[in-house]
């Protein structure tokens, strides 16, 4: 298992990064919080999970250990795959996810693309007691704003990479941008889009 990668960021997008380690470029799928944490960095340490399926091998990367832990907890639940878990971590930070589970907030969990009512109930059933015992964690990621046009394009690209149809992604993004004008970050825009889709 690959526990982490330490090297230079070659490419950084809201949904993935390419990190060069020893002359090899690794494509790593990331949540929005990791994207935000790495935006101003060139040399990084990415905590990873190497996921193997019959037809693919994928690296998932995280800035914080808590993100990886919650990701692993989520993919251990029947009905939640890595893409859904990354989508959940892009829409909510680990603390919000744990709070929703402990509070049995089915509606908030179900607001994530790919999670239906039964799956949301299963998440709560399987993780509530564990999260209740360990308490909540703190968030240490920050966001910064960018211009509306590049903001729209980056959010659109991220949503398409997360499995949204281009037309519906554009409608959701435009609606959110119109409601918030200039006062929204890329992370907030994608989180709101994931929750409203």
N, C-alpha and C positions, 0 to 999 in steps of 0.2 A: 504494500500500500504506500502511496505517496502522501506523506503527512503535510508537507509544505513545499513551496518553491520560492527561492530567493533570487532575484535578478532584476533586469531592466525591463520596463514596460515598453513594448514596441508599438502596441495599438491598444487603445482604451475606448470602449463603447459602453453605453448604459447596460447592455446585456452580457458583454464578454470582454475579456482582455487577452492579449498575446504577450506572454512574458518570456524573455530570452534567458535561458540558464545554460551556461557552458556551450554556447553556440547552437542550442536547440530552442526553437520557438514553440511554446506550449499554448494551445487554445484553451482558455478556461472560462466557463460559464459563471457569471457572478450576479448577485442581487444589486439593486440600486444603491443600498447603503455602502457596499464595497466600492462601487463606482465613485460615489461622492468622496469617500475616504482617500482614494488613490488619485483623484483629479490633479492635484498639485505635486505629485511625487513621480520621480523617474525610477528610483531603486526601491523595490518593495519586497515584502515577505507576504506571500499569499498562503493562507491555511487552505488545505485542499481535501477533497473527498474524490476518490477515483471510483466511478460507478461503471460496472460492467454488465451489459445485457447481451443477449444472443447475437444481436446485429450491430452493436456499437459499444464503444468505450469512451467515456466522457469524464473530463475533469471539471469539478465544481469548486469555485474558490470563494474565500471569505476573508474579511479584514479582522473580524473579532471572533474569538473562540466560541462565544455564545451563539453567534449566527450559525456556525458549523454544528454545534450541539443541537440546536432547535431543528436545523435541516435534517440531521440524522434521525432525530425523534420523529419528525413528520414522515420521512420516507419509510420508516419502520411500520407505518400504519397502512393496512390494506386499503387500496383505493387512492393513495397519494403517491404520485411519482415525483422524480426530481424536478421536473418542469413546474409542477404545481407548487412544490415546496419553495422553489426559487421565486415564483410569482407571489407567494404569501410573504416571503421575506422582503420582497420589493415593495409590497403594499403596506406592511407593518414591520416595526422593529421587533427584535426578540421579546422585549418586555411587553409590548402591546399584544403579541401573539399569546404569551403566557397569561397575561391578564384576562384576555378574552376567553381562554380555555378554563381558567380557574373560576371566572364569573359565569361560566356556561353561556356565553353570548353567541348562540348559534347563528344569529343574523349576521354578526360581524364576520365570523369565520366563513359562513356561506357566501359572503359578498365577494370572495376571491374566486376568480375564474377557475373552473375545474373542480370546485368543491360544492357538492349538492348537500341536501338536508341530511341524508343518512351518513355521508362521510363526515360532515361536521359533528354529528352526534358521536361517531366513532372516535374522532380526534379528542373530543371532550372526555369520553369514557376512558380512553387509554392513557391520556396524559394529565388529567386533572389532579389526581392524587400526588403524582410525582412533582408537578410544579407547585402544588400547595405546600409540600414539605420543604422544598428548596428555597422558596421565597422568590422575589422578583430581582431582576438584574437591572443595571443602569445602562443608559444609551450614551455612546460617546462618538456619535457621528454628527457632522454639521452639513448644512446645505448652503449653496450660494446661487444667486440668480444669474440668468443669462438673457440675451435679447430674445424677444418673442418669436421671431422667425426661426432662428436656430434652435430655440427651445421647442417649437412645434415640430421641426424636422427630427430632432433627437428623440423626442417622445414618440413620434410616429414610428421611427425605426425600431425603438425598443419594444413597442406594443406589437408590431408586426413580427419581430423575432420571438415574442412570447406567444405567438399563435393567433393574434387578432387578424381579421380581414381588414384590408387597407381602408375601405370605405367606412366601416363602422368605427375604426380607430380614429379616422379624420374627424368624423362627426362628434365623437366623445371629446377629443382634444379641443376642437374649436369651441364647443359648448363650455368647457371648463375655462379656457382662456378668455372667452367673452365675459364670463361671470367674475373672473379674478383680475382682469386687465393686466397690469404690470407686476402685481404683487404675488408671484408664484415662482417657485423654483422647479427645476426639472424633476427632482425627486417627488415633490408634492404633486406635480401634474400627473406623473405616471401612477403614483399611489391612488389619486382620485379617479383616474381612468380605470384602473384595475378594480376599484370598488364599485364603480357605476356601470361596469360592463356586465 
